[in-house]
């Protein structure tokens, strides 16, 4: 079964459109028979996505650093919870378990995780794309920054396949399906 790594906020006070997007994304993965791999929290967008995936009959795998178990409230109602010793180990384990990544709104942790996956794509550690779901224009500043990097010539041309920004959850789910399709072109297919 293919698995999608999800990076997003564990903040419980985010706006309703962000929470609705997380729920729709989790349910959408389950409807497609895809496993959700995420940070293991029962809070915020993480919890919304996991609960929706489970409610729709999907498989959910969490990866939680031990020092965050109480702060992020580790989910108890998921299929697997991998406990790790650090945030770096969380990223590595999520990368090992996932075929590609999706970023919903989140803070510096979400940005760190997504940028690390783009960096790994750049240097050849893992050629797994990261899709950003632009809920309510959340990722537009990131798109502007990346465009500025491109204009300055500091992004290698092959990074065009490393990340993309999609307008909403339905577009991101279609992009996930396309990336995971066995008939995808070699340069767009996941390893």
N, C-alpha and C positions, 0 to 999 in steps of 0.2 A: 504494500500500500504506500502510495506517495505521501509525503509529509511536507507541510508548509510551516516554516518558522515565523512567528508573529512577534514583532516588537511594538510595544505600546505602553501607555501610562498605567500605573497602579493607583493613580489619584482618584479618590471617590467623588470629587467635587467638580468634575468636568461637565461641560454643557450636554444637554440631551442629544443633540445631533451626533456628538462624538460617541456617546453610549449606544445610540441606535445603530451607528455604523459598525461598532464592535460586535454587537449582537447579530446583525445581518451577515457580517463576515464569518463569524463562527458557524452560524446555521448554514451559510452557503458552502463552506468547506465540507460540512457533514453531508449535505445533500449530494455532493460530488464524490463521496466516499474517500475524502482526503483526511489525513490525520492532522490535527492542530498541535504544533509544538510551540510552547510559550513559556514565559517566565515563572509559572507555577503559582501566581498570586490569585487570591479570591477577591481582590480589591480592584476598583477602577475598571478601565477598559479591558485589562487582562481577564478579570473575573467575568465581565459581561460576555466576552468572546467564548471563554471556556464553558460557561453555563449554557449558552445558546447552542454550542456545538454538541454538548452532551444531551441537551433536551431534544435535539434533532437526530439523536442516535449515533453521533460521531465519536471518534476516538480522540482523546485528549491526553497529551503528555506534557508535564511541567518540568522545568529545570530551575531549582531554587538554591541560591547560596544559603548555607546554614545560618549565617549571621542575619539574614533577612526573614527568617521563618515567622517571627512574631510581628515585625514591622509591616511586611507585605501580606501577612495572614496566608500562609501556605494553604492551598486548596486541598481539601480532603476528599472531594467527590469527583476525582479524575481517574483515568485508567492507570497512569504511572506518574510518580513524582520522583525525579532524580535529585538527590541532595548532593551539592558540590561545595567546595571550600572557598571559592572566590567568584567574583564577577567575570574574570577572565576565563575561568573554567566553565562558567555558565555559557558564555559565548561559544566556546569550543564544543561543548556538548550539544548545544542547539544546532551548531553548524554540522556536526556529525549526524544528527538525527533528521535534518531537514534537506529538502531538495531545492528549495528557494526560500526567499524571505519577503515578508510584507511588513510595512511600517504604517501603523495608524498614528494618530496624534499622540505625542509623548514629549517628555522633557529631555534633559541632557543624557539620561541613561538610554533612552530610545535612540537618540541621535548617535551616541557612541556606538551602540550595537550595529545600527545600519551602516554607519561609515566604516566600521571595522570590516563588515562583509564586503563593502565596495573596495576597500583596500586589499582584502584577500583576493578578490577577483582581479584587481590590478596586478598584483605580484604573482598570481598563479597558484595560490594556496588552495582556493576553492572557486571554481567558476560557476557560482550560483548567483543569479540576479536578485536585486532588491527592488521591490515595487512599493512606491509610496502612494497611499490613498489620500488624496487631497480633500479631505472632509472640510467643508466650509472655508476653503482656501488656506488651510493650515500649512501646507508645504510650499506655498508660493515663495516665501523668503528663501527657502532652501534652493528652489529652482533658480532664483535670481543669483544666488551665490555660486551655484555650479555653472551657470551661464557665464558669469564673470571669470571664473577659473578657466573655462574653455576659451573665452576671448583672450585671456592673458597667455594662453598656450601652456598652462601647467597640467592639463589633463591629457593623458595619452589617448589616441584615437580609439583604441579597443574598448575604452570605458563606456562607449556609447551603448554597449550591451550589458553593462553592469547594473544599471539602475534606470528606472523610468518613473514618472509621476502620472498617476491615473486619476481621473476626475471624481470617481465614486466607487462604491463597493461593487456594483455589477460589472463595471469595466475592469476592476482588479481581479474579480473571479474569472472573467473571460481570459484575461492575460495569464492567470495561473494555469488555466486549462490548456492554453496554447503552448506555454512553456513546458508543460509536462507531457504534451502529446508525443507519442513515439515517432510520428512523422515530421516533427519539427526539424527544420534544417540543422545541420551539424553545429553551426556557429550559434544557433539559438536554443539548442537542445541542452538539457541538463545532464551532467555526467552521472 
